[in-house]
Amino acid sequence: MSWGDVFILWSGGKDSYLSYKKAVSRGLRPTVALSYVELRSRRLIGCHLRESLIKEQVSLLGLRFVPVYGSKRRGNFREKLIEVLREIRPQAGVFGDIYQKEHRLFLEGVCSELGIRAVFPLWYVDEDVLIEEALRLSTPLIVCRRVRKLPPSCLGKELGKELLEYLRSKGLSISGEDGEYQTFVAQCEEFSMKLRYGRRFRKSYYECIDLEVEER
């Protein structure tokens, strides 16, 4: 079944990539990657990775990168998202949410307003299953942001057994669905990126690490 242009909401991490793979397996192939980008810093909202890094990543996946520029302080990302979607006029959107109902309702509301089909390939799939599949499809998964209650040593390292066991022992989401951590897909079936690790910096309740592509 052809749905015309399909976009995917992209963060650069495991859930974005896994939802992309699941959508493709169902015959729904995204052609555009949308990312929320803070206008002043030119970094993604949430993971705080550079826009240029994400643009390089999605180009290797064969997707067209479309930033949604806005200001978290002004809270205008809904308005900006609608503006971009009106411009590209997709028929469907793919999202990597697992169980955050409030965010799903927000996305469904935007899509419904514009007559876009909203697809959630990971919705309520068991987290252990998702983690196992993500690690099988994309290794390494680099932890690029952590909440301060997670060990500082996990930042900039591969997502693996040690961190997952720590999350379980604390009763936290092993997939990071509640914001515990975020990842960056550096290698998968479609591409491989060599990264340079930069400075660590704090954003609100999080600690992040700057990642850049090594010059070829």
N, C-alpha and C positions, 0 to 999 in steps of 0.2 A: 504493500500500500504506500502510495506517495503522499507526503504531507507538505510538499513544497519546502520552503525555507523553514528550518528548525534551528532554534538557538538553544544554548546551554548556559546556565548561570555558573560561572567558572571562578574558582578560588585558587586553582593550581595544585590542590591537594588530592588525597586519596578518594574522597567522596565524589568530587567532580569527575575524576577519571573513571571511577567505578560506575557511576551513573551513565557516563558516556558509553562505556563498553556495553552495559546492559541495554541501553537504548538502541545501539547499533544492532545488537543481537536480535532485537525485536523488529528490525526493519525501519527504525526511526533514526536517521543519520543526521546529527547536527552539522551545520555548516558555519555557524557563527558562535563565538564565545563572548558572552557579556560578563564584564567584571565591574564591581563597584570600585571606583577610584577616587580618593580624596584629591580634590582639585589642586590644593596648594602644595601638598607633599608629593603628589604623583605616586602614591603607594596605595595598595589595595586595602580597603576597609577589612578589618579582621586580622588577617595574617601580616599586614604591613610590609609585604614584599614589594619590590620595585615594579612599576608598571612595565618597564622595559623587559624585565625578566619574564613576566607572564606573557607578554606579547611574543617573545621568542619561543616560549614553551608551546603556545597554542599554534604558532605557525608550523612547528615541527609536527604537530598532529594534523596539519592540513586544514585548520580552521581559520576563519577571518576574525581577528580580534576587534571588538567594539567596546571601548570603555564607556562606562556610565559615570560621568564626572559629577561630583556633588560635594556637599559639605556635611559631615556628620554633626557638626555643631549646629548648623541651621536645620538639620533634619529634612532635607529636601530630596532625598534619594528616590522616594516614590514618584515624585513629580518628574525627576530626570529620567527614571526608568521608563515611565510612560512616554515621554518625549522620544526616547531612542526607539522604543518598540513601535511607535506610530511611524517612525521613519523607515525601519527595516521591514515592517509588516510581515512577521513570521506567522506561520499557521500553528506552530506548536513550540512549547518550551520545555526543557528538561531540567530538573532540579535534583540536588543530591541530599535533600533533607531525609532524616531517618525517623525521628519522632517528635520534632518540635512543632506542635500543632499551631501555635500562634504564628510562626513564620510561614507555615504552609497556607494558613488562611489568608495572610497578607498577599502571598504570591498568587493564590487562586483568585483573590479579589481583583488584582491588577489584570490577570489574564482574562477573566470573565468580562471585565469592562471593555476589553479590546477584542473579544471574540477569538482568543487564543486557547488552544488545548494545553492544559498543564499536566505534565507527566512526572511522576515521582517513582523512579525505578527501585529505590532503596527503602521505600516507606515500610516501616515496621518489620523489616528483615532482621533476623537475629544478629546482634552485634558480633558474636563470635564467628558467625558465618561470613559476615562482611569483612572482618579483619583478616580472616584466613584467605579470602578471595583477593583482597587488596594486596596482601603481601605476596601472593602467587603471581599476580599480574604486573605489579610495579615494585621493583626493588632496586635501589634503596628508596625508602620513604623517609625524607629528612624532616625531623621535628624542627619547625621554624618559629614556633611560638608556644609558650607555656604559661599557665597560671603560676603564681608564685608559690603555691603549695606543692607543686611538683618539683622533683630534684633538679637543681640548676644544671647538673651534668647531662641531662637528657637533651638540652638545647643544642641543635646542630648535629645531633647524632641520628643514626637510623632508628626508626621505630622497630622495637623488638621485644623479646620475651621479658626482659627486666622491667621496662616501663609498663608493659601490659599487666604484669603480675602486681606491680605497685598500685596501679589504678584499681585492680580488682580488690586488693587488700584494704583500700580506702573506701570502697563502695562507690567509686567514680565510674563514669562512662568510659569503657575501653575504646570506643570509637571517637571520643572527644566531642560528642554531640552537645554537651552542655558547656562547651568552650574550654575544656581542660587543656587542650593542645590543638595545634594545626600542623599539617604536613605539607611538604612540597614533593611532587613526583619528579624525580630526576632521571629515572630510567624506566622504560616499559617496552612493550613489543614494538611500538611505533618510533621511538626515539631514545637517544641517550645524551644527557647533558653533563658536562664537566663543570663543577661549581667551584667558585672561590668564596671562602667564608670570611665575612667582614666583622664589623663591630657588633656587640650586643647592645641593646638599648631597651628602655622601659617605655611602655605605653599603658597608662592607667594601671590595671591590675595584672598586666602581662609583661613578660620579658620576651623580646624578639631577637632574631639574629639576621643580619643583612646577608643576602645571598646574591652573587653575581655569576654570570657565565664566564668561564675562562676564555680568554682570547685564543682563537684558533691559530 
